[in-house]
Amino acid sequence: MATEVYDNKRKLDDIPLDDEFQLAKQMNLTGESQKKYDILLDRYQKYNSAMLPEIDEQIKLVKEDGKGIKFH
């Protein structure tokens, strides 16, 4: 499970979302499109600043816990 989460996180890291948001911002959105952009940007920023670091920390803990396990 931890390996799957780690792999999925790496796949997300490969997507240049910062660039995509920057391009969308340059489109001079208005009305409903601007609202949707603002909501997505807010979610992305929360994900990037809060959720990702927590996921990284949990992955690190799982890896550290697994170092002492010996499989026969």
QUIPE-V520714 format. One record per backbone hydrogen bond with DSSP energy under -0.5 kcal/mol. CO is the residue of the C=O (numbers start at 1). NH is the residue of the N-H. Records with the same first field share a line. If there is no record, write none. Layout:
CO->NH ; NH
This chain:
1->5
2->6
3->7
4->8
5->9
6->10
7->11
8->12
9->13
10->14
12->15
14->16
15->17
16->20
17->21
18->22
19->23
20->24
21->25
22->26
24->27
25->28
30->33 ; 34
31->35
32->36
33->37
34->38
35->39
36->40
37->41
38->42
39->43
40->44
41->45
42->46
43->47
44->48
45->49
46->50 ; 51
47->52
50->54
51->55
52->56
53->57
54->58
55->59
56->60
57->61
58->62
59->63
60->64
61->65
62->66
63->67
64->67
65->68
66->69
